[in-house]
Amino acid sequence: MAELDLEAHGALVEAFRRRRDARYRSEDGWLTFVDRIALEPGENQVAIGTLLVAADRVLLRPLPGVTLAGAPLAGEVPVVVEGRGVAPDRFEMDGRRYEVTSRGAGGGLNVRVRDPNAPARLAFRGIPVYPTDLAWRIAARCEPIDPPVLDSVPRSDGSDAEAPWVATAHFELAGAPQTLRLYADESLVRWFVPFSDPTNGEETYGAGRLIDPEIPRRGETVVLDFNLAYNLPCAFNELVACPIPSKHNRLSVPVRAGERAP
């Protein structure tokens, strides 16, 4: 683990927190997400017109006033659907933004509606945090899972998703041994760790929090910096379906580091 002094570590944590704050203040952050509309095969009437859902494509017959990248639309328009690594088309009308996504509650296709003037965004005053403490930056023994195994990861909407389980972290908190399963996205270039601890529901968000550790080289420790523990998007907006900790990622010691409950 690369050593960091107090000043360097404090600067790293503060930069992370500024990015988090900016994300939730932004016009396309989770606080602007105001509705999710399930789509069925065939014709679907929505605020921007008619969405035609077929097995291999989605088309939009837009109402007057609908734009895409600032350009007005007419006729039948092919729709780019959000997927892993694929940004969706963002249609606009009357100040709201509409995206078709293949991810979300229960799978299938949904329309995600965003409103930059959503009350939650306008009322946002920042994310409460614990004081930064270098002691919560922990070097854990990293046990690789090679090859990675697809593991069931519960979601906040009651459904289950799968993610590659790439490693297990072994460490101690207050003298008590702990383990966490480390997961990766489909590209295996980002690791994430959903975890819960006894602060959940009182001091921190009830469903748990996340850490995104840097991927270590083989044979090295993995750094779990709980100062960088952050709230799931569903802590701010119940419309968002988030990965939440499974029974394998429950810590026995309170983690008073990182973000507190919003």
KEMITI-967635 format. One line per 8 residues: number of its first residue (from 1); their letters; for each residue x, y, z of C-alpha. Coordinates in steps of 0.1 Angstrom, whole numbers. Example, Ala and Ser with C-alpha at 12.3 -4.5 7.8 and 13.67 -1.06 7.14 Angstrom:
! KEMITI-967635
1 = as = 123,-45,78  137,-11,71 .
! end
This chain:
! KEMITI-967635
1 = maeldlea = 0,0,0  14,34,-10  19,55,21  1,88,24  7,115,50  -22,133,67  -21,162,43  -20,141,11 .
9 = hgalveaf = -47,118,24  -69,147,35  -66,163,1  -75,130,-17  -107,127,5  -117,163,0  -113,160,-37  -135,129,-37 .
17 = rrrrdary = -161,147,-17  -162,177,-40  -168,154,-69  -196,137,-51  -212,170,-42  -209,183,-77  -225,151,-91  -256,155,-70 .
25 = rsedgwlt = -259,192,-78  -256,186,-115  -285,188,-140  -282,151,-148  -275,138,-113  -298,113,-95  -317,141,-77  -332,151,-111 .
33 = fvdriale = -347,116,-116  -384,122,-111  -402,92,-128  -396,58,-143  -421,44,-168  -421,7,-176  -424,0,-214  -442,-30,-229 .
41 = pgenqvai = -438,-46,-263  -457,-26,-289  -469,10,-287  -464,30,-255  -478,65,-250  -455,87,-231  -451,125,-226  -428,129,-256 .
49 = gtllvaad = -449,108,-280  -453,71,-289  -425,47,-282  -426,15,-303  -408,-14,-287  -399,-43,-309  -376,-72,-302  -346,-56,-320 .
57 = rvllrplp = -352,-19,-318  -371,10,-302  -386,39,-323  -401,72,-312  -429,90,-330  -423,124,-313  -449,150,-304  -442,186,-316 .
65 = gvtlagap = -416,203,-295  -395,172,-288  -358,177,-294  -326,156,-295  -293,174,-290  -312,207,-296  -327,196,-330  -364,192,-335 .
73 = lagevpvv = -377,157,-344  -403,144,-367  -414,111,-382  -401,78,-367  -368,82,-349  -346,52,-339  -338,53,-302  -304,45,-287 .
81 = vegrgvap = -312,25,-255  -289,28,-225  -269,-3,-217  -236,-13,-202  -212,13,-216  -238,27,-240  -251,62,-234  -288,67,-243 .
89 = drfemdgr = -304,93,-265  -316,121,-243  -349,136,-256  -361,170,-242  -395,186,-240  -408,213,-217  -376,214,-196  -377,176,-189 .
97 = ryevtsrg = -353,150,-203  -363,114,-213  -340,84,-217  -348,48,-225  -329,24,-204  -325,-14,-204  -314,-13,-168  -337,-7,-138 .
105 = aggglnvr = -362,-22,-115  -369,-58,-126  -351,-55,-159  -368,-48,-192  -371,-14,-207  -380,18,-189  -382,55,-196  -362,75,-171 .
113 = vrdpnapa = -375,111,-167  -353,138,-154  -362,173,-143  -333,198,-136  -358,217,-115  -367,188,-93  -374,199,-57  -348,174,-44 .
121 = rlafrgip = -321,189,-65  -330,225,-56  -331,216,-19  -298,197,-19  -273,212,6  -246,186,5  -238,152,19  -231,148,57 .
129 = vyptdlaw = -198,131,64  -177,118,92  -143,136,99  -115,122,79  -93,97,98  -63,80,82  -68,51,105  -98,41,83 .
137 = riaarcep = -75,36,53  -69,-2,56  -46,-25,37  -65,-58,34  -51,-91,22  -65,-97,-13  -75,-133,-21  -82,-134,-59 .
145 = idppvlds = -111,-154,-73  -96,-167,-105  -114,-170,-127  -141,-146,-114  -174,-161,-104  -208,-145,-112  -223,-139,-79  -258,-128,-70 .
153 = vprsdgsd = -260,-92,-58  -293,-80,-43  -308,-47,-54  -327,-21,-35  -359,-27,-55  -360,-64,-44  -346,-79,-75  -312,-96,-79 .
161 = aeapwvat = -284,-88,-104  -252,-106,-111  -217,-92,-109  -182,-108,-112  -169,-117,-78  -132,-110,-84  -116,-112,-49  -121,-114,-12 .
169 = ahfelaga = -106,-89,12  -94,-101,46  -87,-76,74  -94,-66,110  -114,-39,126  -110,-33,163  -93,-66,166  -122,-85,150 .
177 = pqtlrlya = -116,-104,117  -136,-92,87  -141,-103,51  -157,-85,21  -164,-98,-13  -151,-75,-40  -170,-72,-73  -162,-58,-107 .
185 = deslvrwf = -182,-43,-135  -186,-63,-167  -154,-49,-182  -135,-59,-150  -118,-25,-149  -137,-11,-120  -140,-28,-86  -168,-20,-61 .
193 = vpfsdptn = -176,-32,-26  -211,-29,-12  -210,-32,26  -231,-29,56  -222,-22,93  -239,-15,126  -242,22,119  -268,15,91 .
201 = geetygag = -302,29,98  -292,54,124  -260,72,115  -257,60,79  -281,49,52  -300,18,61  -292,-3,31  -254,2,33 .
209 = rlidpeip = -227,20,15  -201,14,-13  -163,17,-17  -146,17,-51  -110,4,-44  -82,7,-68  -74,-27,-84  -42,-40,-68 .
217 = rrgetvvl = -15,-59,-86  -14,-96,-81  1,-104,-47  -4,-69,-33  -29,-58,-7  -61,-40,-16  -67,-6,0  -101,-2,16 .
225 = dfnlaynl = -103,35,25  -136,38,44  -132,76,43  -143,72,7  -173,51,16  -203,67,-2  -241,64,-2  -259,45,-28 .
233 = pcafnelv = -280,66,-51  -311,51,-37  -303,68,-4  -312,101,-22  -339,88,-46  -361,58,-41  -366,55,-79  -330,43,-83 .
241 = acpipskh = -324,6,-81  -290,1,-65  -267,-29,-56  -269,-34,-19  -247,-56,4  -254,-93,6  -251,-113,38  -214,-119,28 .
249 = nrlsvpvr = -206,-82,31  -218,-74,66  -191,-59,89  -194,-66,127  -178,-33,137  -193,2,133  -176,21,105  -177,58,114 .
257 = agerap = -160,70,83  -172,83,49  -206,96,41  -234,97,67  -271,93,60  -284,122,37 .
! end
